[in-house]
Amino acid sequence: MKNMDLEYKIAGLELPRADSDNRLRRILTAVLPNQRDAASQQPSNYWNAEFFNLHQVQIFQQASLAEQSAILGLANHHLLKESYFIEKAGVGYMAKMVLLAATVEERMLYAMFTADEANHLSQISHFLPEPTNSNDPFLSLLAEVVESPDKAVLLFVLQVVLEGWGLSHYRHLAKECHHPILAELFTSFLHAEARHHSTGNTLFNQISVTSDSQKTILDVLAKFLSMVQLGPQSVLSAIEQIKGHLTRSQKIHILEQLDTQTHSGTRLQLLRSLMRGSSAQAIVQTLDEQGAFTPLPPHQCVY
């Protein structure tokens, strides 16, 4: 029963891929748009040390070339894995919104968006081995929100905020990527993601937000923003996995060198700018009062 519960979660983060000789997989391959084979062209790292600000980190610069490559490999893999699971959850989310549609046009639009996400998922999967889900707090929160029955929560959190965030994120990944095919792939995602984001804004502004919906939105966004406030924890984790245990003072020093407050501050202000419109004013005001858009200094980012 437990496996069945996992299988039918809307986000589908735990859904396995079919075997390579599975007939459904062959049919899917025939249905998907033609895609260039990237497998033989994959470098070990798509984004360099400067992308992660690792060129400013002393422990990274003093590491051997093999250790530097391994740290970069982990940081790169985290980005690809995160993108993979976001698109995987997106397929389930858009399919759910087909069923929640209030008009024929809305249903048709979300059916087309489901196809967008399925195509993105297929394309990104060519660039990494079969990923396994982890205890990543962001992915766990994403999966939790997708299960919500509240359409206002779904629209605002996932399409207004996270799709808007995703637009900026994918644009940055494309611009700084050193692999032409992967860079082009992320660029190609932007048109679809912009439509998803715009639709979310349009539909959210057409509905009234109840006090219960507003409370849920605030709770979810407070959790998400607190993760952003903590800075590039995945980069810190990559360093520790390769270099071994780091003391609290070492972690603080690394986050200082990564310029974590600037890193977080830029992202927090982008997220704040996405929460516009009359229905979102009270949400932004409350989050402001909670200090949710204020980046934390390095010593508050390490426990």
PAVEXMI-877710 format. One record per residue (C-alpha): x, y, z. Coordinates in Angstrom, 1 decimal, decimal comma. Layout:
<pts>
((X; Y; Z))
...
</pts>
This chain:
<pts>
((0,0; 0,0; 0,0))
((2,9; 2,3; 0,8))
((4,3; 2,0; -2,7))
((0,9; 2,6; -4,2))
((0,6; 5,8; -2,2))
((3,9; 7,0; -3,6))
((3,0; 6,0; -7,1))
((-0,1; 8,1; -7,2))
((1,3; 11,3; -5,7))
((0,5; 14,2; -8,1))
((4,1; 15,5; -8,2))
((5,3; 12,0; -9,1))
((8,8; 12,6; -7,8))
((9,2; 8,9; -6,9))
((7,7; 7,5; -10,2))
((10,3; 5,3; -11,8))
((11,3; 5,3; -15,5))
((10,2; 2,4; -17,6))
((12,8; -0,1; -18,8))
((14,5; 0,9; -22,1))
((12,8; -1,9; -24,0))
((9,3; -1,0; -22,6))
((6,8; -0,6; -25,4))
((5,3; 2,5; -23,9))
((8,7; 4,1; -23,8))
((9,1; 3,4; -27,5))
((5,7; 4,9; -28,3))
((6,7; 8,0; -26,2))
((9,9; 8,4; -28,1))
((8,0; 8,4; -31,4))
((5,5; 11,0; -30,1))
((8,1; 13,4; -28,7))
((9,6; 16,1; -31,0))
((12,9; 15,2; -32,5))
((15,7; 15,7; -30,0))
((19,4; 15,8; -30,6))
((21,4; 13,1; -28,9))
((23,4; 14,8; -26,1))
((24,8; 11,7; -24,5))
((28,0; 11,5; -26,5))
((28,7; 15,2; -26,1))
((28,5; 15,6; -22,3))
((31,4; 17,2; -20,6))
((32,0; 16,5; -16,9))
((30,9; 20,0; -15,9))
((28,5; 22,4; -17,7))
((29,0; 25,4; -15,4))
((32,5; 26,5; -14,2))
((33,9; 27,6; -10,8))
((33,1; 31,3; -11,5))
((29,4; 30,4; -12,0))
((29,3; 29,1; -8,4))
((31,7; 31,8; -7,0))
((34,0; 28,9; -6,1))
((36,9; 30,9; -7,6))
((36,6; 33,0; -4,5))
((36,8; 30,1; -2,0))
((40,2; 29,4; -0,6))
((39,6; 25,8; 0,3))
((38,5; 25,1; -3,3))
((41,5; 27,0; -4,8))
((43,9; 25,0; -2,6))
((42,3; 21,6; -3,5))
((43,8; 19,3; -6,0))
((42,5; 19,4; -9,6))
((40,8; 16,1; -9,0))
((39,0; 17,5; -5,9))
((38,1; 20,7; -7,7))
((36,6; 18,7; -10,6))
((34,7; 16,5; -8,1))
((33,3; 19,5; -6,2))
((32,2; 21,1; -9,5))
((30,7; 17,8; -10,6))
((28,5; 17,7; -7,5))
((27,4; 21,3; -7,9))
((26,6; 20,8; -11,5))
((24,7; 17,6; -10,8))
((22,6; 19,4; -8,2))
((21,5; 22,0; -10,7))
((20,5; 19,3; -13,3))
((18,8; 17,1; -10,8))
((16,8; 20,0; -9,4))
((15,7; 21,0; -13,0))
((14,8; 17,4; -13,7))
((12,5; 17,0; -10,6))
((10,9; 20,4; -11,2))
((9,9; 19,4; -14,7))
((8,8; 16,0; -13,4))
((6,5; 17,7; -10,8))
((5,4; 20,1; -13,5))
((3,9; 17,3; -15,6))
((1,7; 16,1; -12,7))
((0,8; 19,7; -11,7))
((-0,3; 20,7; -15,2))
((-2,3; 17,5; -15,5))
((-4,0; 18,3; -12,2))
((-4,8; 21,8; -13,4))
((-6,6; 20,3; -16,4))
((-9,1; 18,8; -14,0))
((-9,4; 22,0; -12,0))
((-10,1; 24,2; -15,1))
((-13,2; 26,4; -14,9))
((-13,6; 26,7; -18,7))
((-13,0; 24,7; -21,8))
((-10,2; 27,1; -22,9))
((-8,5; 26,8; -19,5))
((-8,6; 23,0; -19,8))
((-7,2; 23,1; -23,3))
((-4,4; 25,5; -22,2))
((-3,3; 23,3; -19,3))
((-3,4; 20,2; -21,5))
((-0,9; 22,0; -23,8))
((1,2; 23,0; -20,8))
((1,3; 19,4; -19,7))
((2,8; 18,5; -23,0))
((5,4; 21,4; -22,5))
((6,5; 19,9; -19,2))
((6,6; 16,3; -20,6))
((8,9; 17,5; -23,4))
((11,1; 19,5; -21,0))
((11,4; 16,4; -18,8))
((12,4; 14,2; -21,6))
((15,0; 16,7; -22,9))
((16,6; 17,3; -19,5))
((16,8; 13,6; -18,8))
((19,4; 13,1; -21,6))
((21,9; 15,1; -19,6))
((22,1; 13,1; -16,4))
((22,0; 9,5; -15,3))
((18,9; 8,2; -13,7))
((18,5; 10,6; -10,8))
((17,3; 9,4; -7,4))
((15,0; 11,6; -5,2))
((16,7; 12,9; -2,1))
((15,7; 14,7; 1,0))
((16,1; 18,1; -0,7))
((13,9; 20,4; 1,3))
((12,9; 22,5; -1,7))
((11,8; 19,4; -3,7))
((9,9; 18,2; -0,6))
((8,1; 21,5; -0,3))
((7,3; 21,6; -4,0))
((5,8; 18,1; -3,8))
((3,7; 19,1; -0,8))
((2,3; 22,2; -2,5))
((1,4; 20,3; -5,7))
((-0,9; 18,1; -3,5))
((-2,9; 21,1; -2,3))
((-6,6; 21,1; -3,2))
((-6,6; 25,0; -3,1))
((-6,4; 26,5; -6,6))
((-5,4; 29,9; -5,3))
((-2,4; 28,4; -3,5))
((-1,5; 26,4; -6,6))
((-1,7; 29,4; -8,9))
((0,2; 31,8; -6,7))
((2,9; 29,7; -5,3))
((3,6; 27,5; -8,3))
((2,8; 29,6; -11,3))
((3,2; 33,2; -10,2))
((6,2; 32,8; -7,9))
((8,0; 29,6; -8,8))
((7,5; 29,8; -12,6))
((8,6; 33,4; -12,5))
((11,6; 32,4; -10,5))
((12,2; 29,6; -13,0))
((12,3; 32,0; -15,9))
((15,2; 34,0; -14,4))
((16,9; 30,8; -13,2))
((16,8; 29,0; -16,6))
((17,9; 32,2; -18,4))
((20,9; 32,4; -16,1))
((21,7; 28,7; -16,6))
((21,5; 29,1; -20,4))
((23,7; 32,2; -20,5))
((26,5; 30,7; -18,4))
((26,4; 27,1; -19,6))
((29,5; 26,0; -21,5))
((27,7; 23,2; -23,4))
((26,0; 24,7; -26,5))
((23,3; 22,1; -26,7))
((22,3; 22,3; -23,1))
((22,5; 26,1; -23,2))
((20,2; 26,0; -26,2))
((17,9; 23,6; -24,4))
((17,4; 25,9; -21,4))
((16,8; 28,8; -23,7))
((14,1; 26,9; -25,5))
((12,3; 26,4; -22,2))
((11,8; 30,1; -21,7))
((8,9; 30,7; -24,1))
((6,8; 27,9; -22,5))
((7,7; 28,9; -19,0))
((6,8; 32,5; -19,8))
((3,3; 31,4; -20,9))
((2,9; 29,3; -17,8))
((3,8; 32,2; -15,6))
((1,6; 34,7; -17,5))
((-1,4; 32,3; -17,3))
((-0,8; 31,9; -13,5))
((-0,9; 35,7; -13,1))
((-4,0; 36,1; -15,2))
((-6,0; 33,4; -13,4))
((-4,9; 34,4; -9,9))
((-6,0; 38,0; -10,5))
((-9,4; 36,7; -11,5))
((-10,2; 34,9; -8,3))
((-10,8; 36,0; -4,7))
((-8,3; 34,8; -2,1))
((-9,9; 33,5; 1,1))
((-8,2; 34,0; 4,5))
((-7,5; 30,3; 4,6))
((-5,8; 30,4; 1,2))
((-3,8; 33,5; 2,2))
((-2,6; 31,7; 5,4))
((-1,5; 28,7; 3,4))
((0,3; 30,8; 0,8))
((2,1; 32,7; 3,6))
((3,1; 29,5; 5,4))
((4,5; 27,9; 2,1))
((6,3; 31,1; 1,0))
((7,8; 31,7; 4,4))
((9,4; 28,2; 4,3))
((10,6; 28,7; 0,7))
((12,1; 32,1; 1,4))
((13,8; 30,8; 4,5))
((15,6; 28,3; 2,3))
((16,7; 31,1; -0,1))
((17,9; 33,2; 2,9))
((20,4; 30,4; 3,8))
((22,4; 31,0; 0,6))
((24,2; 28,4; -1,6))
((23,9; 25,5; 0,7))
((24,3; 23,0; -2,1))
((27,7; 24,4; -3,0))
((28,8; 24,2; 0,7))
((27,6; 20,6; 0,8))
((29,5; 19,7; -2,4))
((32,7; 21,1; -0,8))
((32,1; 19,1; 2,4))
((31,4; 15,9; 0,5))
((34,8; 16,0; -1,2))
((37,0; 17,7; 1,4))
((35,5; 15,9; 4,4))
((33,9; 17,3; 7,6))
((34,0; 21,1; 7,9))
((33,8; 22,9; 11,3))
((31,2; 25,6; 11,8))
((33,8; 28,3; 11,5))
((35,0; 26,8; 8,2))
((31,5; 26,8; 6,8))
((30,9; 30,4; 7,9))
((34,2; 31,4; 6,2))
((33,3; 29,6; 3,0))
((29,8; 31,3; 2,9))
((31,6; 34,6; 3,4))
((33,8; 33,9; 0,4))
((30,8; 32,8; -1,6))
((29,3; 36,2; -0,8))
((26,1; 34,5; 0,4))
((24,3; 37,7; 1,4))
((24,6; 39,1; -2,1))
((23,7; 35,7; -3,6))
((20,5; 35,5; -1,4))
((19,6; 39,2; -1,5))
((19,4; 39,2; -5,3))
((17,1; 36,2; -5,4))
((14,9; 37,4; -2,5))
((14,3; 40,7; -4,3))
((13,5; 39,0; -7,5))
((11,0; 36,8; -5,6))
((9,5; 39,9; -3,9))
((9,0; 41,6; -7,3))
((7,1; 38,6; -8,6))
((4,4; 39,0; -5,9))
((2,6; 41,9; -7,3))
((-1,1; 42,7; -7,8))
((-3,8; 43,7; -5,4))
((-4,4; 40,1; -4,2))
((-0,8; 39,8; -3,2))
((-0,3; 43,0; -1,3))
((-1,2; 41,6; 2,1))
((1,0; 38,6; 1,5))
((4,0; 40,7; 0,6))
((3,4; 43,1; 3,6))
((3,2; 40,2; 6,0))
((6,4; 38,5; 4,6))
((8,1; 41,9; 4,8))
((7,1; 42,3; 8,5))
((8,5; 38,8; 9,1))
((11,9; 39,8; 7,5))
((11,5; 37,0; 4,9))
((13,1; 39,1; 2,1))
((16,2; 40,0; 4,2))
((19,3; 37,9; 3,4))
((21,0; 36,3; 6,4))
((24,6; 36,9; 7,3))
((26,8; 33,8; 7,0))
((26,9; 33,0; 10,7))
((23,1; 32,6; 10,7))
((23,2; 30,2; 7,7))
((25,1; 27,5; 9,6))
((23,7; 25,4; 12,4))
</pts>
